[in-house]
Amino acid sequence: MHRTPADLVLTGGPVLTMDAARSRATTVAVTDGRITAVGHDEVRELTGPRTEVVDLAGRLLLPGFQDAHVHPVTAGLELAQCDLTGTHTATETVAAVRAYADTHPDQEWITGGGWSMDAFEGGAPTRDRLDTVVPDRPVYLVNRDHHGAWVNTRALTLAGITRDTPDPADGRIERDDRGEPTGLLQEGAMDLVARHTPRSTRADRLAALLRAQRLLHAHGITAWQDAIVGGFGSMDDPADAYLSAARDGSLTARVVGALWWDRERGAEQIPELVARRKELNVGRFRAGSVKIMQDGVAETGTAALLAPYLDGCGCATANRGTSFVDPVELRRHVTELDALGFQPHFHALGDRAVREALDAVEAARAANGRTDTRPHLAHLQIVHPDDIPRFRELGATANIQPLWAAHEPQMDELTIPFLGDERAALQYPFGALLRSGATVAAGSDWPVSSADPLHGIHTAVNRITPGGAGPAFLPEQRISLTAAIAAYTAGSAYVNHLDDTGSIRPGALADLVVLDRDPYAGQPEEIGGTRVLQTYVEGRRVHEA
């Protein structure tokens, strides 16, 4: 064994290496930010007079978690605005808006978000509810999934939205029986009001990034892929925050930026993406991915489906959802991006969007060969059984958001009735994807849902959210605890091209997390109670509970 004393030795507890050849150890040594030894009592011989020794005391040591699809700067900004993520009923939500407005009397606009669709009848709050609590200032509040916005009459008036305003090509203004706007804007229609809201400053965005990074480190996350780097609707471009933090060393996480594909434009934007990739490559931040949002979400009828949505009576409608990028053009664009070494990162939620994204990957493979671009498809709410084996065949990673795979009101009231039982049974097929041989990564889509990987792991294993009651949601799609942890470690490290992370092995970077227990020693329904005690990046502690 290499005899130079280590900088850090973690010992006295189970070590889950995520290395298939040796899954368990009890001691790990770290020198100069990298793991130098993994084993048992023999590794303790690397302890010298200046070695920091951490007694795991029976608690589990893991590779650092990685989030393969997250929006930290947006989340950090929303935490400083009208944050509605803790509200569950219409009454609570409206009261929280009133309380925020009352305590911020000088704010020209009331902005924020996180309201839950299932708090309102039909998932559709109206402007009247906001007018009662904030009649004199414009209000713009995005919902939890960020595909819809709730506004008051003052905001509609300022934006010039009337019964005569046409729907944009990529969105919908919800209207009442008389054709008047109700105050709910879906998808691209959000921007009709969002463009009038106050923009965040560079200082706001940097503060938001560092606020989010603290929270993500507290959840054991050492790396992530930011799923939108660029300006999109009401979301400001976070690139300047990342560059600033990467340059001054305050960015302690490793971050891959997914450059936003402007769905209003075509191939003419590719040279701009090439230039941005070159510019956005500093320290621990690099933007080598391109995010293509191919469809919307099922709750608003904008997820792209192979067969029509149903209406409230169970009859087929004329609506099959929205493909934001023409499928033929998508194949051409992805082939060109792949040839330039970009990683395609798709938002693909409905079965038609999933198929269109896989078709694009297939076209790129046919034209360019099997390159190392590691394309991934995020969300995968509905996957047609014929498309499940294609992930393995094409080398496309399934990027799952496990917290969504559970019975809760948004699923049971706003989704399943409009999909129908047969199609609803195809949702979030994690087990089928793994059994087919697909590579699986995991993310949170925070602030859409909690950033806590342990809550996602709990839900992937149980198909019930932490603290939730049964029944399990499509229990045949449960996956093992090891597979769920692998998705948040080795799987996401693969997607992020961070090949010297994701497992605990000699030579790898010492990105590590210590849990407060070994979840393998308890019952599956107790996984969600597990907490992170310490998080390390390159052997340096960035969080301690």
Residue, then its C-alpha position, 0 to 999 in steps of 0.5 A: m500500500h502507498r504509505t504517504p499519510a492521507d489528508l483525510v481518512l473516513t472509517g468505522g462505517p459502511v462504505l457503499t462504493m457504487d463500484a460493481a467489483r467491490s460494493r462495500a468497504t469500511t475505510v476510505a483515504v483521501t489525499d490532494g482531493r482524490i481517493t487514494a485507498v479503499g478498503h478496511d483496517e489496512v487503510r487506517e495505516l495511512t493515518g499520520p499526525r496531520t491526517e483528519v480522521v472522521d469516525l463514521a460510527g456505523r453511518l453510510l458513506l456514499p459518492g456525492f449525489q448528482d442531480a441530472h436536471v435542476h434549476p438552482v438559480t430559478a429556485g434560489l430567486e423564488l426563495a427570495q420572492c413570494d414562495l408558495t411551495g408550502t401551501h396545499t389548499a386554495t385558501e392557504t395559497v391566497a392567504a400566503v399571497r396576501a401576507y407576502a404583499d402586506t409585508h412588501p408594500d413597496q414592491e411594484w410587482i408581486t412575483g414568485g411561485g410554487w402553487s400547486m394545481d391540485a389546490f384549485e378546482g380543475g387545477a385552474p385558479t382565477r384572477d378574481r382570487l388574486d384581485t381580492v387580496v392584491p387589487d392595485r398591483p400586478v401579480y405574476l405567480v408560476n405554478r409548481d411545474h413552471h408550465g403555467a402562470w396565475v395573474n391578476t386583472r392588473a397584470l392582464t391590463l398592463a400586458g394588454i391581454t383581452r378577449d381579442t388577444p390571440d393565443p401564441a403558437d406555443g401556449r394558451i390563454e385560458r378563457d371563461d365561457r364569455g371568452e374573457p381571460t381567466g388569469l391562467l396562462q399556459e406555456g408560451a402564453m406566460d411570456l405575455v405577462a412575464r416580459h413586463t415583470p422586473r428582471s433580476t440583477r446580476a447580484d440577485r442571480l449570484a446570490a440566488l446561485l449561492r443560496a441554492q448551492r448551500l441547500l443542494h450541498a445540504h442534500g448531499i449534492t456535489a454536482w448537477q446539470d442546470a437544465i436551462v442556461g439561457g433566457f426563457g420566458s420569465m427565467d433569466d439567464p443564469a450564465d453570469a452567476y455561474l461564471s462569476a462564482a466559477r471565477d472567484g471559487s465560490l462555485t464549490a459544486r461541479v456544474v454542466g450547463a444545458l444551453w437553451w434551444d430557442r424553439e422559435r428559431g432553427a439551425e441558425q442558432i447553432p453557431e451561437l451555441v458553439a460560441r457560448r460553449k466556448e465562453l462558458n467553460v470556467g473552473r467547475f462550470r462548463a456548458g456542453s449540453v443543449k436543452i430541447m423542450q419537446d413538449g409540455v406537461a400532462e396536467t395542462g394537456t400540452a404533453a405530446l401524446l400518440a393518441p388524444y387526451l380524454d375529456g372529463c367524461g372519458c371520451a377522446t378529444a381533438n387534443r394530442g398535446t404540443s410538439f414544440v419542435d417539428p419532429v423532422e427538424l428535430r432530427r436534423h438539429v440533433t444530428e448537427l448538434d451531436a456532430l459538433g460534440f454537444q450533448p442533447h438533453f430533451h424534455a420529453l414527457g408524453d409518449r409522442a415526445v419520447r418517441e420523437a426524441l429517440d428518433a432524433v437520437e437514432a438519426a444522429r447515430a445513423a449519420n455520425g456513428r456512436t459518439d460520446t455525446r451521451p444524450h438523455l431524455a428527462h421526465l419520461q412520464i409516459v413511454h410506449p412499451d415499444d420505445i423502452p428497449r430503444f434507450r439501451e439500443l441507442g445509448a440514450t440515458a433515461n433521466i428520471q424524476p422519481l418524486w413524481a411517480a406516486h399517487e397524489p392529487q395532481m396525478d389522481e385528479l388532473t392526470i389519470p382521468f385525462l389519460g385513461d387507465e390503459r395509458a396511465a399504466l405506462q407512467y414512469p416505467f423505471g423498473a422496465l427501463l432498468r430491466s431493458g438494460a437502459t442507463v438511468a440517471a436521476g434529477s429533481d427538476w427543483p424548484v418543481s419538486s424537492a431537491d432532496p435525493l433521499h426523497g427521490i430514492h424513497t419514492a423510486v423504491n416504494r412508489i409512495t412519497p415519504g410520509g405518504a400513504g398507500p397504495a403504491f403507484l404502479p408497484e411493478q415499476r419499483i426499483s431496488l435501493t441500490a439501483a435508485i442510489a446508482a441513478y443519483t450517483a454513477g448514472s448522473a455522473y455518466v450523464n454529466h461526463l464526470d467520469d472521475t466521480g460517481s463511485i468511491r474508487p482509488g483515483a476518483l475525486a473525493d466527492l462524498v456524502v455521509l448519511d445519518r444511518d445505513p438505509y439498507a439496515g432499515q425498512p424500505e418505507e423508512i428510507g425517506g427519513t434518512r438525512v445528510l450529515q456531511t458533504y465533501v467536494e474533493g475532500r473538503r467539507v462543504h456541508e455539516a449538519 
